[in-house]
Amino acid sequence: MRVKRILQEKEATMQASVDLTLIDPLIDKYKSKRGNMIPILQGTQNIYGYLPEVAFMKIAELTGLKLSEMYGVATFYTQFRLNPVGKHIVKVCHGTACHVQNATAISEAIEDALGIKDGETTEDRMFTLESVACLGCCSLAPVMMIGDDTYGKLTGNQAVKIVKEIKIKESN
């Protein structure tokens, strides 16, 4: 399918542009330590913002960690990302209190405004949209977080307005 081929070409281009020398100090620090997998994966993600496929291969080659085990850990823990994310991660709570207060309307409004679905990133890499199980702000339901900022008692229109304001600030 053509769309799939285009996406694979974009991913291949991104992978080729990854500077793998950035993880050399990280690998040197942890390669001979027991329980090194998670610290290496966390450090790699801190450097690139996600875990590039080529980084997995270099880590496996230099540490002896198995690719399958690293992918197993990276896909099990939600802290790890296998794809690049936007500068601003928009987390919409879908816990019980937020769900009852129509968090779905917030997610759908943001999806429409940004032209992406849950879990996707805008082409300009400005925003990533994520539905989360709970943000721990039940008294503010429905709630979303963008970075460290929490927004509560939202409607879909209010959520979109907040996202648009961030976009305007970023373009200035």
C-alpha positions in Angstrom: 0.0 0.0 0.0 1.3 3.4 -1.0 0.7 5.2 2.4 2.6 2.5 4.3 5.5 2.7 1.9 5.7 6.5 2.3 5.6 6.2 6.1 8.4 3.6 6.0 10.5 5.9 3.9 10.0 8.8 6.4 11.0 6.5 9.2 14.1 5.3 7.4 15.1 8.9 6.8 14.7 9.7 10.5 16.7 6.7 11.5 19.5 7.6 9.2 19.7 11.1 10.8 20.2 9.7 14.4 23.7 10.5 15.8 24.6 7.3 17.5 27.7 8.7 19.0 25.5 10.5 21.6 24.8 7.3 23.4 28.5 6.2 23.6 29.1 7.7 27.1 25.8 6.1 28.3 26.8 2.6 27.0 30.3 3.0 28.5 28.8 3.8 31.9 26.4 0.9 32.0 27.6 -1.8 29.7 29.3 -3.9 32.4 26.7 -3.4 35.1 24.0 -5.8 36.2 20.5 -4.6 35.5 21.7 -2.2 32.9 18.9 -2.5 30.4 16.4 0.0 31.8 18.9 2.7 32.6 20.4 2.4 29.1 16.9 2.6 27.5 15.9 5.5 29.8 19.1 7.4 29.0 18.8 6.7 25.3 15.2 8.1 25.3 16.4 11.1 27.3 18.9 11.8 24.5 16.6 11.3 21.5 13.1 11.8 22.9 12.3 8.2 21.9 14.1 4.9 21.2 15.3 4.8 17.6 15.6 1.4 16.0 19.3 2.0 15.1 20.0 2.7 18.8 18.6 -0.7 19.8 21.0 -2.3 17.4 24.0 -0.4 18.6 23.1 -1.1 22.3 22.8 -4.8 21.5 26.1 -4.9 19.7 28.1 -3.1 22.4 26.5 -4.5 25.5 25.4 -8.0 24.6 21.8 -7.3 25.5 19.3 -9.2 23.2 17.2 -7.1 20.8 14.1 -9.2 21.6 14.5 -8.6 25.4 15.1 -4.8 24.9 12.0 -4.6 22.7 10.0 -6.6 25.2 10.9 -4.1 28.0 10.4 -1.1 25.8 6.9 -2.2 24.7 5.9 -3.4 28.1 6.6 -0.1 30.0 4.6 2.9 28.9 7.4 5.3 29.8 9.3 4.1 26.6 8.5 5.4 23.1 9.4 3.8 19.9 8.4 6.8 17.8 9.3 10.5 18.0 6.9 12.6 19.9 5.9 16.3 19.7 7.4 19.1 21.6 4.1 19.3 23.6 2.5 16.1 24.8 -1.3 16.6 25.3 -2.5 14.1 27.9 -6.3 13.8 28.1 -7.5 11.9 31.2 -10.0 9.1 30.6 -10.2 7.9 34.2 -13.7 7.3 35.7 -14.4 10.9 36.8 -13.2 12.4 33.5 -15.0 9.8 31.5 -18.2 10.5 33.2 -17.7 14.2 32.6 -17.2 13.5 28.8 -13.4 13.4 28.3 -14.2 11.8 25.0 -15.5 15.1 23.7 -12.1 16.7 24.6 -10.1 14.1 22.8 -12.3 14.3 19.7 -12.1 18.1 19.6 -8.3 18.0 19.9 -8.1 15.3 17.2 -10.2 17.4 14.9 -8.2 20.6 15.6 -4.8 18.9 15.1 -5.7 16.4 12.4 -4.3 13.5 14.4 -5.7 10.5 16.3 -4.9 9.4 19.8 -1.2 8.3 20.1 -0.2 10.3 17.0 2.0 13.3 16.5 1.4 16.3 14.2 3.6 16.5 11.1 5.3 19.6 12.5 6.2 17.6 15.6 4.6 20.3 17.7 1.9 18.1 19.5 1.4 14.5 20.4 -2.0 13.4 21.7 -2.3 10.7 24.4 -5.3 9.3 26.3 -4.2 8.4 29.8 -5.9 6.3 32.5 -5.7 8.9 35.2 -4.0 12.2 35.9 -5.0 12.2 39.6 -7.0 15.4 39.3 -10.5 14.0 39.7 -11.9 17.1 41.3 -11.0 19.0 38.1 -12.7 16.5 35.7 -12.5 16.5 32.8 -8.8 17.4 32.8 -5.8 17.4 30.4 -2.1 18.1 30.9 0.2 19.7 28.5 3.8 19.5 29.8 3.6 20.4 33.5 0.4 22.5 33.1 -2.9 21.1 34.2 -6.2 22.3 32.7 -9.5 21.3 34.4 -13.3 21.6 34.1 -12.8 21.6 30.3 -15.1 21.5 27.3 -13.8 20.4 23.9 -13.8 24.1 22.7 -11.8 25.2 25.7 -9.2 22.4 25.2 -8.8 23.4 21.5 -8.4 27.1 22.5 -5.6 26.1 24.9 -3.8 24.1 22.2 -4.2 26.9 19.6 -2.8 29.5 22.1 0.3 27.3 22.6 0.6 27.0 18.8 0.4 30.8 18.4 3.1 31.3 21.1 5.4 28.8 19.4 5.1 30.6 16.1 6.1 34.0 17.5 
